[in-house]
């Protein structure tokens, strides 16, 4: 599944993306406000493998295109937070060299559109 924006594309995480995802999820410089950051890349890999076909967790790689090549810049997620209340949570992480350029903002808007119109 792919969702195209003006400057970014959201692509549902696949096994081919797991090296990027593991590097991002274990990067303590990205998760400054988290109480705990997983350091075991194998645990991260297994978690994402389990979630890949879920209908209650959607994980997307955020990419931009430069010179015709897609470059991963971050991760966007939407997941069922409470089934009882029917509430969902959205979030994103952008790798440091791409922060402050509006990629997270655009990704969240694409996720919100996806969640309300899919």
Biopython code that builds the backbone (N, CA, C, O; Angstrom):
import numpy as np
from Bio.PDB.StructureBuilder import StructureBuilder

atoms = [
    (1, "UNK", "N", (0.839, -1.165, 0.000)),
    (1, "UNK", "CA", (0.000, 0.000, 0.000)),
    (1, "UNK", "C", (0.891, 1.236, 0.000)),
    (1, "UNK", "O", (1.850, 1.330, 0.766)),
    (2, "UNK", "N", (0.556, 2.177, -0.869)),
    (2, "UNK", "CA", (1.300, 3.431, -0.960)),
    (2, "UNK", "C", (0.316, 4.593, -0.930)),
    (2, "UNK", "O", (-0.767, 4.527, -1.512)),
    (3, "UNK", "N", (0.713, 5.652, -0.242)),
    (3, "UNK", "CA", (-0.085, 6.870, -0.165)),
    (3, "UNK", "C", (0.825, 8.010, -0.597)),
    (3, "UNK", "O", (1.837, 8.281, 0.049)),
    (4, "UNK", "N", (0.469, 8.673, -1.685)),
    (4, "UNK", "CA", (1.307, 9.740, -2.228)),
    (4, "UNK", "C", (0.849, 11.107, -1.775)),
    (4, "UNK", "O", (-0.337, 11.432, -1.815)),
    (5, "UNK", "N", (1.815, 11.904, -1.340)),
    (5, "UNK", "CA", (1.590, 13.300, -1.009)),
    (5, "UNK", "C", (2.322, 14.166, -2.016)),
    (5, "UNK", "O", (2.753, 13.681, -3.062)),
    (6, "UNK", "N", (2.463, 15.437, -1.706)),
    (6, "UNK", "CA", (3.172, 16.346, -2.609)),
    (6, "UNK", "C", (4.686, 16.144, -2.543)),
    (6, "UNK", "O", (5.366, 16.166, -3.569)),
    (7, "UNK", "N", (5.211, 15.945, -1.321)),
    (7, "UNK", "CA", (6.661, 15.810, -1.169)),
    (7, "UNK", "C", (7.082, 14.487, -0.575)),
    (7, "UNK", "O", (8.262, 14.140, -0.612)),
    (8, "UNK", "N", (6.141, 13.741, -0.027)),
    (8, "UNK", "CA", (6.473, 12.450, 0.581)),
    (8, "UNK", "C", (5.534, 11.356, 0.079)),
    (8, "UNK", "O", (4.451, 11.623, -0.441)),
    (9, "UNK", "N", (5.978, 10.146, 0.250)),
    (9, "UNK", "CA", (5.174, 8.961, -0.019)),
    (9, "UNK", "C", (5.207, 8.108, 1.236)),
    (9, "UNK", "O", (6.259, 7.937, 1.852)),
    (10, "UNK", "N", (4.058, 7.576, 1.610)),
    (10, "UNK", "CA", (3.975, 6.608, 2.691)),
    (10, "UNK", "C", (3.818, 5.231, 2.056)),
    (10, "UNK", "O", (2.917, 5.010, 1.247)),
    (11, "UNK", "N", (4.697, 4.314, 2.428)),
    (11, "UNK", "CA", (4.637, 2.943, 1.918)),
    (11, "UNK", "C", (4.558, 2.007, 3.107)),
    (11, "UNK", "O", (5.380, 2.079, 4.020)),
    (12, "UNK", "N", (3.572, 1.134, 3.093)),
    (12, "UNK", "CA", (3.421, 0.183, 4.202)),
    (12, "UNK", "C", (4.726, -0.596, 4.366)),
    (12, "UNK", "O", (5.316, -1.029, 3.376)),
    (13, "UNK", "N", (5.173, -0.773, 5.586)),
    (13, "UNK", "CA", (6.434, -1.450, 5.886)),
    (13, "UNK", "C", (6.394, -2.882, 5.360)),
    (13, "UNK", "O", (5.414, -3.604, 5.546)),
    (14, "UNK", "N", (7.490, -3.278, 4.693)),
    (14, "UNK", "CA", (7.679, -4.642, 4.215)),
    (14, "UNK", "C", (8.980, -5.185, 4.812)),
    (14, "UNK", "O", (9.725, -4.459, 5.471)),
    (15, "UNK", "N", (9.237, -6.456, 4.573)),
    (15, "UNK", "CA", (10.479, -7.066, 5.067)),
    (15, "UNK", "C", (11.703, -6.345, 4.520)),
    (15, "UNK", "O", (12.737, -6.311, 5.186)),
    (16, "UNK", "N", (11.614, -5.770, 3.330)),
    (16, "UNK", "CA", (12.741, -5.039, 2.738)),
    (16, "UNK", "C", (13.085, -3.769, 3.507)),
    (16, "UNK", "O", (14.192, -3.248, 3.375)),
    (17, "UNK", "N", (12.161, -3.273, 4.298)),
    (17, "UNK", "CA", (12.366, -2.026, 5.046)),
    (17, "UNK", "C", (12.927, -2.234, 6.449)),
    (17, "UNK", "O", (13.232, -1.264, 7.143)),
    (18, "UNK", "N", (13.063, -3.467, 6.866)),
    (18, "UNK", "CA", (13.363, -3.734, 8.275)),
    (18, "UNK", "C", (14.734, -3.239, 8.731)),
    (18, "UNK", "O", (14.872, -2.857, 9.894)),
    (19, "UNK", "N", (15.742, -3.227, 7.882)),
    (19, "UNK", "CA", (17.044, -2.674, 8.293)),
    (19, "UNK", "C", (16.902, -1.194, 8.631)),
    (19, "UNK", "O", (17.422, -0.727, 9.644)),
    (20, "UNK", "N", (16.188, -0.455, 7.769)),
    (20, "UNK", "CA", (15.954, 0.965, 8.031)),
    (20, "UNK", "C", (15.148, 1.146, 9.318)),
    (20, "UNK", "O", (15.505, 1.968, 10.162)),
    (21, "UNK", "N", (14.071, 0.389, 9.470)),
    (21, "UNK", "CA", (13.204, 0.501, 10.644)),
    (21, "UNK", "C", (13.977, 0.179, 11.920)),
    (21, "UNK", "O", (13.854, 0.892, 12.916)),
    (22, "UNK", "N", (14.770, -0.887, 11.898)),
    (22, "UNK", "CA", (15.544, -1.266, 13.089)),
    (22, "UNK", "C", (16.533, -0.174, 13.474)),
    (22, "UNK", "O", (16.705, 0.120, 14.657)),
    (23, "UNK", "N", (17.181, 0.427, 12.482)),
    (23, "UNK", "CA", (18.097, 1.520, 12.762)),
    (23, "UNK", "C", (17.386, 2.721, 13.354)),
    (23, "UNK", "O", (17.900, 3.364, 14.269)),
    (24, "UNK", "N", (16.217, 3.024, 12.841)),
    (24, "UNK", "CA", (15.451, 4.161, 13.329)),
    (24, "UNK", "C", (14.914, 3.900, 14.736)),
    (24, "UNK", "O", (15.031, 4.757, 15.612)),
    (25, "UNK", "N", (14.332, 2.736, 14.956)),
    (25, "UNK", "CA", (13.717, 2.420, 16.256)),
    (25, "UNK", "C", (14.735, 2.308, 17.391)),
    (25, "UNK", "O", (14.374, 2.509, 18.550)),
    (26, "UNK", "N", (15.985, 1.995, 17.092)),
    (26, "UNK", "CA", (16.996, 1.853, 18.140)),
    (26, "UNK", "C", (17.882, 3.100, 18.270)),
    (26, "UNK", "O", (18.849, 3.094, 19.032)),
    (27, "UNK", "N", (17.563, 4.142, 17.545)),
    (27, "UNK", "CA", (18.335, 5.384, 17.564)),
    (27, "UNK", "C", (17.840, 6.278, 18.706)),
    (27, "UNK", "O", (16.785, 6.903, 18.599)),
    (28, "UNK", "N", (18.603, 6.331, 19.789)),
    (28, "UNK", "CA", (18.183, 7.107, 20.963)),
    (28, "UNK", "C", (18.116, 8.606, 20.675)),
    (28, "UNK", "O", (17.435, 9.336, 21.396)),
    (29, "UNK", "N", (18.808, 9.080, 19.638)),
    (29, "UNK", "CA", (18.759, 10.489, 19.276)),
    (29, "UNK", "C", (17.420, 10.915, 18.692)),
    (29, "UNK", "O", (17.109, 12.106, 18.652)),
    (30, "UNK", "N", (16.632, 9.954, 18.242)),
    (30, "UNK", "CA", (15.309, 10.255, 17.691)),
    (30, "UNK", "C", (14.238, 10.225, 18.777)),
    (30, "UNK", "O", (13.280, 10.996, 18.734)),
    (31, "UNK", "N", (14.403, 9.348, 19.732)),
    (31, "UNK", "CA", (13.368, 9.107, 20.746)),
    (31, "UNK", "C", (13.727, 9.795, 22.064)),
    (31, "UNK", "O", (13.767, 9.151, 23.112)),
    (32, "UNK", "N", (13.984, 11.078, 22.010)),
    (32, "UNK", "CA", (14.452, 11.835, 23.169)),
    (32, "UNK", "C", (13.477, 11.835, 24.341)),
    (32, "UNK", "O", (13.908, 11.913, 25.491)),
    (33, "UNK", "N", (12.200, 11.750, 24.080)),
    (33, "UNK", "CA", (11.210, 11.886, 25.143)),
    (33, "UNK", "C", (10.611, 10.550, 25.582)),
    (33, "UNK", "O", (9.664, 10.518, 26.368)),
    (34, "UNK", "N", (11.151, 9.472, 25.083)),
    (34, "UNK", "CA", (10.677, 8.151, 25.483)),
    (34, "UNK", "C", (11.416, 7.696, 26.735)),
    (34, "UNK", "O", (12.607, 7.963, 26.892)),
    (35, "UNK", "N", (10.714, 7.017, 27.611)),
    (35, "UNK", "CA", (11.335, 6.518, 28.831)),
    (35, "UNK", "C", (12.314, 5.394, 28.548)),
    (35, "UNK", "O", (13.321, 5.247, 29.242)),
    (36, "UNK", "N", (12.018, 4.603, 27.529)),
    (36, "UNK", "CA", (12.873, 3.467, 27.181)),
    (36, "UNK", "C", (12.904, 3.320, 25.660)),
    (36, "UNK", "O", (11.869, 3.408, 24.998)),
    (37, "UNK", "N", (14.093, 3.095, 25.117)),
    (37, "UNK", "CA", (14.266, 2.860, 23.688)),
    (37, "UNK", "C", (14.861, 1.473, 23.518)),
    (37, "UNK", "O", (15.896, 1.156, 24.106)),
    (38, "UNK", "N", (14.210, 0.654, 22.720)),
    (38, "UNK", "CA", (14.693, -0.715, 22.487)),
    (38, "UNK", "C", (16.060, -0.669, 21.814)),
    (38, "UNK", "O", (16.245, 0.054, 20.835)),
    (39, "UNK", "N", (17.006, -1.427, 22.324)),
    (39, "UNK", "CA", (18.350, -1.467, 21.735)),
    (39, "UNK", "C", (18.594, -2.748, 20.949)),
    (39, "UNK", "O", (19.571, -2.841, 20.207)),
    (40, "UNK", "N", (17.727, -3.724, 21.101)),
    (40, "UNK", "CA", (17.885, -5.014, 20.432)),
    (40, "UNK", "C", (17.181, -4.978, 19.073)),
    (40, "UNK", "O", (15.954, -5.038, 18.998)),
    (41, "UNK", "N", (17.968, -4.880, 18.010)),
    (41, "UNK", "CA", (17.399, -4.781, 16.663)),
    (41, "UNK", "C", (16.611, -6.030, 16.272)),
    (41, "UNK", "O", (15.661, -5.946, 15.493)),
    (42, "UNK", "N", (16.993, -7.166, 16.801)),
    (42, "UNK", "CA", (16.259, -8.400, 16.481)),
    (42, "UNK", "C", (14.844, -8.363, 17.070)),
    (42, "UNK", "O", (13.900, -8.838, 16.439)),
    (43, "UNK", "N", (14.696, -7.805, 18.265)),
    (43, "UNK", "CA", (13.362, -7.645, 18.858)),
    (43, "UNK", "C", (12.508, -6.700, 18.016)),
    (43, "UNK", "O", (11.324, -6.951, 17.791)),
    (44, "UNK", "N", (13.119, -5.618, 17.558)),
    (44, "UNK", "CA", (12.403, -4.665, 16.706)),
    (44, "UNK", "C", (11.977, -5.355, 15.415)),
    (44, "UNK", "O", (10.830, -5.224, 14.988)),
    (45, "UNK", "N", (12.887, -6.081, 14.799)),
    (45, "UNK", "CA", (12.597, -6.797, 13.550)),
    (45, "UNK", "C", (11.419, -7.753, 13.742)),
    (45, "UNK", "O", (10.500, -7.770, 12.924)),
    (46, "UNK", "N", (11.437, -8.535, 14.799)),
    (46, "UNK", "CA", (10.366, -9.492, 15.054)),
    (46, "UNK", "C", (9.027, -8.797, 15.306)),
    (46, "UNK", "O", (7.983, -9.266, 14.853)),
    (47, "UNK", "N", (9.062, -7.690, 16.022)),
    (47, "UNK", "CA", (7.840, -6.927, 16.288)),
    (47, "UNK", "C", (7.200, -6.464, 14.981)),
    (47, "UNK", "O", (5.991, -6.599, 14.793)),
    (48, "UNK", "N", (8.004, -5.925, 14.092)),
    (48, "UNK", "CA", (7.470, -5.430, 12.824)),
    (48, "UNK", "C", (7.034, -6.560, 11.905)),
    (48, "UNK", "O", (6.068, -6.408, 11.157)),
    (49, "UNK", "N", (7.721, -7.674, 11.947)),
    (49, "UNK", "CA", (7.289, -8.828, 11.154)),
    (49, "UNK", "C", (5.898, -9.285, 11.597)),
    (49, "UNK", "O", (5.063, -9.639, 10.764)),
    (50, "UNK", "N", (5.654, -9.276, 12.894)),
    (50, "UNK", "CA", (4.348, -9.673, 13.429)),
    (50, "UNK", "C", (3.243, -8.677, 13.059)),
    (50, "UNK", "O", (2.092, -9.073, 12.874)),
    (51, "UNK", "N", (3.580, -7.412, 12.951)),
    (51, "UNK", "CA", (2.592, -6.358, 12.703)),
    (51, "UNK", "C", (2.280, -6.140, 11.230)),
    (51, "UNK", "O", (1.303, -5.461, 10.915)),
    (52, "UNK", "N", (3.062, -6.681, 10.333)),
    (52, "UNK", "CA", (2.972, -6.305, 8.919)),
    (52, "UNK", "C", (1.596, -6.436, 8.289)),
    (52, "UNK", "O", (1.227, -5.603, 7.461)),
    (53, "UNK", "N", (0.845, -7.426, 8.643)),
    (53, "UNK", "CA", (-0.469, -7.620, 8.018)),
    (53, "UNK", "C", (-1.618, -7.302, 8.960)),
    (53, "UNK", "O", (-2.754, -7.718, 8.731)),
    (54, "UNK", "N", (-1.322, -6.574, 10.005)),
    (54, "UNK", "CA", (-2.328, -6.234, 11.001)),
    (54, "UNK", "C", (-3.342, -5.239, 10.436)),
    (54, "UNK", "O", (-3.018, -4.422, 9.574)),
    (55, "UNK", "N", (-4.555, -5.322, 10.929)),
    (55, "UNK", "CA", (-5.566, -4.314, 10.599)),
    (55, "UNK", "C", (-5.805, -3.374, 11.772)),
    (55, "UNK", "O", (-6.706, -2.537, 11.731)),
    (56, "UNK", "N", (-4.992, -3.515, 12.819)),
    (56, "UNK", "CA", (-5.093, -2.599, 13.955)),
    (56, "UNK", "C", (-3.794, -1.816, 14.160)),
    (56, "UNK", "O", (-3.688, -1.020, 15.093)),
    (57, "UNK", "N", (-2.819, -2.039, 13.300)),
    (57, "UNK", "CA", (-1.532, -1.331, 13.345)),
    (57, "UNK", "C", (-1.055, -1.148, 11.910)),
    (57, "UNK", "O", (-0.857, -2.125, 11.187)),
    (58, "UNK", "N", (-0.873, 0.096, 11.505)),
    (58, "UNK", "CA", (-0.376, 0.394, 10.169)),
    (58, "UNK", "C", (0.932, 1.164, 10.312)),
    (58, "UNK", "O", (0.962, 2.259, 10.872)),
    (59, "UNK", "N", (2.009, 0.579, 9.800)),
    (59, "UNK", "CA", (3.329, 1.197, 9.858)),
    (59, "UNK", "C", (3.744, 1.543, 8.435)),
    (59, "UNK", "O", (3.657, 0.711, 7.531)),
    (60, "UNK", "N", (4.197, 2.783, 8.246)),
    (60, "UNK", "CA", (4.591, 3.260, 6.929)),
    (60, "UNK", "C", (5.994, 3.850, 6.979)),
    (60, "UNK", "O", (6.351, 4.553, 7.924)),
    (61, "UNK", "N", (6.781, 3.559, 5.955)),
    (61, "UNK", "CA", (8.046, 4.264, 5.761)),
    (61, "UNK", "C", (7.710, 5.557, 5.028)),
    (61, "UNK", "O", (6.980, 5.547, 4.037)),
    (62, "UNK", "N", (8.242, 6.659, 5.519)),
    (62, "UNK", "CA", (8.086, 7.952, 4.852)),
    (62, "UNK", "C", (9.291, 8.132, 3.940)),
    (62, "UNK", "O", (10.433, 8.039, 4.391)),
    (63, "UNK", "N", (9.043, 8.389, 2.664)),
    (63, "UNK", "CA", (10.145, 8.635, 1.736)),
    (63, "UNK", "C", (9.932, 9.956, 1.017)),
    (63, "UNK", "O", (8.806, 10.427, 0.854)),
    (64, "UNK", "N", (11.046, 10.539, 0.591)),
    (64, "UNK", "CA", (10.989, 11.660, -0.338)),
    (64, "UNK", "C", (11.710, 11.217, -1.603)),
    (64, "UNK", "O", (12.384, 10.187, -1.605)),
    (65, "UNK", "N", (11.577, 11.969, -2.651)),
    (65, "UNK", "CA", (12.228, 11.609, -3.906)),
    (65, "UNK", "C", (13.239, 12.677, -4.282)),
    (65, "UNK", "O", (12.925, 13.866, -4.336)),
    (66, "UNK", "N", (14.462, 12.224, -4.542)),
    (66, "UNK", "CA", (15.525, 13.117, -4.980)),
    (66, "UNK", "C", (16.171, 12.480, -6.199)),
    (66, "UNK", "O", (16.635, 11.341, -6.143)),
    (67, "UNK", "N", (16.200, 13.224, -7.302)),
    (67, "UNK", "CA", (16.792, 12.739, -8.552)),
    (67, "UNK", "C", (16.215, 11.386, -8.969)),
    (67, "UNK", "O", (16.945, 10.511, -9.434)),
    (68, "UNK", "N", (14.903, 11.221, -8.801)),
    (68, "UNK", "CA", (14.239, 10.002, -9.223)),
    (68, "UNK", "C", (14.414, 8.808, -8.298)),
    (68, "UNK", "O", (13.960, 7.708, -8.613)),
    (69, "UNK", "N", (15.063, 9.012, -7.166)),
    (69, "UNK", "CA", (15.297, 7.917, -6.211)),
    (69, "UNK", "C", (14.558, 8.207, -4.911)),
    (69, "UNK", "O", (14.634, 9.311, -4.372)),
    (70, "UNK", "N", (13.827, 7.181, -4.406)),
    (70, "UNK", "CA", (13.139, 7.327, -3.125)),
    (70, "UNK", "C", (14.120, 7.128, -1.986)),
    (70, "UNK", "O", (14.881, 6.160, -1.964)),
    (71, "UNK", "N", (14.092, 8.058, -1.038)),
    (71, "UNK", "CA", (14.964, 8.000, 0.132)),
    (71, "UNK", "C", (14.121, 7.930, 1.392)),
    (71, "UNK", "O", (13.241, 8.770, 1.581)),
    (72, "UNK", "N", (14.360, 6.953, 2.263)),
    (72, "UNK", "CA", (13.602, 6.905, 3.518)),
    (72, "UNK", "C", (14.011, 8.049, 4.438)),
    (72, "UNK", "O", (15.197, 8.290, 4.664)),
    (73, "UNK", "N", (13.012, 8.745, 4.961)),
    (73, "UNK", "CA", (13.276, 9.863, 5.871)),
    (73, "UNK", "C", (12.645, 9.657, 7.242)),
    (73, "UNK", "O", (12.946, 10.396, 8.179)),
    (74, "UNK", "N", (11.769, 8.654, 7.367)),
    (74, "UNK", "CA", (11.143, 8.443, 8.662)),
    (74, "UNK", "C", (10.109, 7.341, 8.652)),
    (74, "UNK", "O", (10.009, 6.548, 7.716)),
    (75, "UNK", "N", (9.349, 7.321, 9.719)),
    (75, "UNK", "CA", (8.340, 6.297, 9.967)),
    (75, "UNK", "C", (7.067, 6.994, 10.423)),
    (75, "UNK", "O", (7.120, 7.924, 11.229)),
    (76, "UNK", "N", (5.921, 6.548, 9.909)),
    (76, "UNK", "CA", (4.618, 7.056, 10.355)),
    (76, "UNK", "C", (3.768, 5.859, 10.740)),
    (76, "UNK", "O", (3.820, 4.809, 10.099)),
    (77, "UNK", "N", (2.986, 6.032, 11.793)),
    (77, "UNK", "CA", (2.207, 4.910, 12.304)),
    (77, "UNK", "C", (0.821, 5.355, 12.728)),
    (77, "UNK", "O", (0.611, 6.486, 13.166)),
    (78, "UNK", "N", (-0.111, 4.438, 12.585)),
    (78, "UNK", "CA", (-1.446, 4.615, 13.139)),
    (78, "UNK", "C", (-1.851, 3.262, 13.702)),
    (78, "UNK", "O", (-1.732, 2.236, 13.032)),
    (79, "UNK", "N", (-2.330, 3.270, 14.937)),
    (79, "UNK", "CA", (-2.686, 1.991, 15.563)),
    (79, "UNK", "C", (-3.897, 2.153, 16.470)),
    (79, "UNK", "O", (-4.176, 3.231, 16.994)),
    (80, "UNK", "N", (-4.602, 1.048, 16.634)),
    (80, "UNK", "CA", (-5.738, 1.012, 17.530)),
    (80, "UNK", "C", (-5.214, 1.118, 18.958)),
    (80, "UNK", "O", (-4.460, 0.261, 19.420)),
    (81, "UNK", "N", (-5.613, 2.157, 19.637)),
    (81, "UNK", "CA", (-5.132, 2.416, 20.986)),
    (81, "UNK", "C", (-6.034, 1.766, 22.024)),
    (81, "UNK", "O", (-5.562, 1.227, 23.025)),
    (82, "UNK", "N", (-7.326, 1.823, 21.776)),
    (82, "UNK", "CA", (-8.292, 1.221, 22.687)),
    (82, "UNK", "C", (-9.471, 0.712, 21.861)),
    (82, "UNK", "O", (-10.252, 1.502, 21.332)),
    (83, "UNK", "N", (-9.591, -0.585, 21.757)),
    (83, "UNK", "CA", (-10.692, -1.180, 20.991)),
    (83, "UNK", "C", (-12.038, -0.833, 21.634)),
    (83, "UNK", "O", (-13.015, -0.562, 20.935)),
    (84, "UNK", "N", (-12.080, -0.843, 22.951)),
    (84, "UNK", "CA", (-13.314, -0.549, 23.670)),
    (84, "UNK", "C", (-13.848, 0.848, 23.332)),
    (84, "UNK", "O", (-15.043, 1.024, 23.095)),
    (85, "UNK", "N", (-12.948, 1.834, 23.314)),
    (85, "UNK", "CA", (-13.354, 3.215, 23.021)),
    (85, "UNK", "C", (-13.291, 3.539, 21.536)),
    (85, "UNK", "O", (-13.685, 4.628, 21.120)),
    (86, "UNK", "N", (-12.800, 2.603, 20.738)),
    (86, "UNK", "CA", (-12.634, 2.809, 19.293)),
    (86, "UNK", "C", (-11.715, 3.999, 19.018)),
    (86, "UNK", "O", (-11.969, 4.789, 18.109)),
    (87, "UNK", "N", (-10.646, 4.123, 19.807)),
    (87, "UNK", "CA", (-9.715, 5.229, 19.615)),
    (87, "UNK", "C", (-8.418, 4.731, 18.972)),
    (87, "UNK", "O", (-7.985, 3.601, 19.195)),
    (88, "UNK", "N", (-7.822, 5.597, 18.180)),
    (88, "UNK", "CA", (-6.593, 5.289, 17.466)),
    (88, "UNK", "C", (-5.549, 6.335, 17.809)),
    (88, "UNK", "O", (-5.881, 7.450, 18.213)),
    (89, "UNK", "N", (-4.292, 5.971, 17.645)),
    (89, "UNK", "CA", (-3.169, 6.860, 17.921)),
    (89, "UNK", "C", (-2.340, 6.993, 16.648)),
    (89, "UNK", "O", (-2.111, 6.007, 15.948)),
    (90, "UNK", "N", (-1.891, 8.209, 16.347)),
    (90, "UNK", "CA", (-1.001, 8.427, 15.209)),
    (90, "UNK", "C", (0.321, 8.973, 15.722)),
    (90, "UNK", "O", (0.369, 9.631, 16.761)),
    (91, "UNK", "N", (1.378, 8.702, 14.997)),
    (91, "UNK", "CA", (2.688, 9.208, 15.379)),
    (91, "UNK", "C", (3.662, 9.112, 14.226)),
    (91, "UNK", "O", (3.395, 8.464, 13.214)),
    (92, "UNK", "N", (4.777, 9.758, 14.393)),
    (92, "UNK", "CA", (5.805, 9.708, 13.363)),
    (92, "UNK", "C", (7.169, 9.967, 13.983)),
    (92, "UNK", "O", (7.284, 10.517, 15.078)),
    (93, "UNK", "N", (8.189, 9.558, 13.259)),
    (93, "UNK", "CA", (9.574, 9.844, 13.632)),
    (93, "UNK", "C", (10.323, 10.168, 12.349)),
    (93, "UNK", "O", (10.218, 9.444, 11.359)),
    (94, "UNK", "N", (11.062, 11.238, 12.370)),
    (94, "UNK", "CA", (11.852, 11.669, 11.210)),
    (94, "UNK", "C", (13.324, 11.614, 11.597)),
    (94, "UNK", "O", (13.705, 12.095, 12.664)),
    (95, "UNK", "N", (14.156, 11.028, 10.733)),
    (95, "UNK", "CA", (15.578, 10.980, 11.059)),
    (95, "UNK", "C", (16.139, 12.408, 11.074)),
    (95, "UNK", "O", (15.698, 13.260, 10.302)),
    (96, "UNK", "N", (17.109, 12.661, 11.951)),
    (96, "UNK", "CA", (17.547, 14.029, 12.242)),
    (96, "UNK", "C", (17.879, 14.901, 11.027)),
    (96, "UNK", "O", (17.506, 16.074, 11.013)),
    (97, "UNK", "N", (18.549, 14.384, 10.032)),
    (97, "UNK", "CA", (18.932, 15.250, 8.910)),
    (97, "UNK", "C", (17.753, 15.719, 8.061)),
    (97, "UNK", "O", (17.917, 16.590, 7.206)),
    (98, "UNK", "N", (16.564, 15.151, 8.285)),
    (98, "UNK", "CA", (15.377, 15.560, 7.536)),
    (98, "UNK", "C", (14.339, 16.256, 8.416)),
    (98, "UNK", "O", (13.261, 16.606, 7.938)),
    (99, "UNK", "N", (14.651, 16.457, 9.686)),
    (99, "UNK", "CA", (13.719, 17.132, 10.584)),
    (99, "UNK", "C", (13.621, 18.612, 10.237)),
    (99, "UNK", "O", (14.560, 19.206, 9.708)),
    (100, "UNK", "N", (12.460, 19.196, 10.546)),
    (100, "UNK", "CA", (12.256, 20.623, 10.327)),
    (100, "UNK", "C", (11.964, 20.997, 8.890)),
    (100, "UNK", "O", (12.015, 22.176, 8.540)),
    (101, "UNK", "N", (11.656, 20.014, 8.043)),
    (101, "UNK", "CA", (11.397, 20.290, 6.628)),
    (101, "UNK", "C", (9.949, 20.009, 6.225)),
    (101, "UNK", "O", (9.607, 20.063, 5.044)),
    (102, "UNK", "N", (9.100, 19.708, 7.214)),
    (102, "UNK", "CA", (7.687, 19.509, 6.945)),
    (102, "UNK", "C", (7.287, 18.098, 6.552)),
    (102, "UNK", "O", (6.126, 17.861, 6.218)),
    (103, "UNK", "N", (8.233, 17.143, 6.583)),
    (103, "UNK", "CA", (7.901, 15.769, 6.194)),
    (103, "UNK", "C", (6.949, 15.111, 7.195)),
    (103, "UNK", "O", (6.018, 14.413, 6.794)),
    (104, "UNK", "N", (7.171, 15.325, 8.470)),
    (104, "UNK", "CA", (6.287, 14.759, 9.482)),
    (104, "UNK", "C", (4.894, 15.350, 9.397)),
    (104, "UNK", "O", (3.905, 14.628, 9.519)),
    (105, "UNK", "N", (4.807, 16.640, 9.192)),
    (105, "UNK", "CA", (3.524, 17.326, 9.047)),
    (105, "UNK", "C", (2.729, 16.749, 7.877)),
    (105, "UNK", "O", (1.544, 16.445, 8.011)),
    (106, "UNK", "N", (3.381, 16.604, 6.747)),
    (106, "UNK", "CA", (2.689, 16.057, 5.577)),
    (106, "UNK", "C", (2.305, 14.595, 5.803)),
    (106, "UNK", "O", (1.214, 14.177, 5.417)),
    (107, "UNK", "N", (3.187, 13.821, 6.422)),
    (107, "UNK", "CA", (2.900, 12.411, 6.682)),
    (107, "UNK", "C", (1.689, 12.254, 7.599)),
    (107, "UNK", "O", (0.837, 11.401, 7.349)),
    (108, "UNK", "N", (1.600, 13.056, 8.647)),
    (108, "UNK", "CA", (0.459, 12.972, 9.562)),
    (108, "UNK", "C", (-0.835, 13.345, 8.850)),
    (108, "UNK", "O", (-1.865, 12.706, 9.067)),
    (109, "UNK", "N", (-0.796, 14.358, 8.013)),
    (109, "UNK", "CA", (-1.996, 14.722, 7.255)),
    (109, "UNK", "C", (-2.425, 13.594, 6.318)),
    (109, "UNK", "O", (-3.620, 13.338, 6.168)),
    (110, "UNK", "N", (-1.466, 12.920, 5.688)),
    (110, "UNK", "CA", (-1.790, 11.776, 4.837)),
    (110, "UNK", "C", (-2.390, 10.639, 5.669)),
    (110, "UNK", "O", (-3.347, 9.993, 5.241)),
    (111, "UNK", "N", (-1.828, 10.396, 6.858)),
    (111, "UNK", "CA", (-2.364, 9.353, 7.737)),
    (111, "UNK", "C", (-3.790, 9.671, 8.189)),
    (111, "UNK", "O", (-4.643, 8.784, 8.223)),
    (112, "UNK", "N", (-4.044, 10.918, 8.530)),
    (112, "UNK", "CA", (-5.390, 11.288, 8.954)),
    (112, "UNK", "C", (-6.389, 11.116, 7.813)),
    (112, "UNK", "O", (-7.498, 10.625, 8.023)),
    (113, "UNK", "N", (-6.000, 11.515, 6.621)),
    (113, "UNK", "CA", (-6.865, 11.312, 5.469)),
    (113, "UNK", "C", (-7.114, 9.834, 5.243)),
    (113, "UNK", "O", (-8.249, 9.425, 5.000)),
    (114, "UNK", "N", (-6.062, 9.027, 5.321)),
    (114, "UNK", "CA", (-6.186, 7.569, 5.183)),
    (114, "UNK", "C", (-7.140, 7.001, 6.227)),
    (114, "UNK", "O", (-7.999, 6.179, 5.908)),
    (115, "UNK", "N", (-6.987, 7.440, 7.476)),
    (115, "UNK", "CA", (-7.788, 6.862, 8.548)),
    (115, "UNK", "C", (-9.267, 7.212, 8.449)),
    (115, "UNK", "O", (-10.113, 6.414, 8.854)),
    (116, "UNK", "N", (-9.591, 8.369, 7.929)),
    (116, "UNK", "CA", (-10.991, 8.775, 7.865)),
    (116, "UNK", "C", (-11.648, 8.463, 6.525)),
    (116, "UNK", "O", (-12.872, 8.524, 6.409)),
    (117, "UNK", "N", (-10.849, 8.129, 5.513)),
    (117, "UNK", "CA", (-11.430, 7.913, 4.189)),
    (117, "UNK", "C", (-11.105, 6.557, 3.591)),
    (117, "UNK", "O", (-11.339, 6.338, 2.402)),
    (118, "UNK", "N", (-10.573, 5.649, 4.382)),
    (118, "UNK", "CA", (-10.260, 4.305, 3.855)),
    (118, "UNK", "C", (-11.173, 3.263, 4.452)),
    (118, "UNK", "O", (-11.057, 2.081, 4.126)),
]
sb = StructureBuilder()
sb.init_structure("model")
sb.init_model(0)
sb.init_chain("A")
sb.init_seg("    ")
for serial, (resi, resn, name, xyz) in enumerate(atoms, 1):
    if name == "N":
        sb.init_residue(resn, " ", resi, " ")
    sb.init_atom(name, np.array(xyz, "f"), 0.0, 1.0, " ", f" {name:<3s}", serial, name[0])
structure = sb.get_structure()
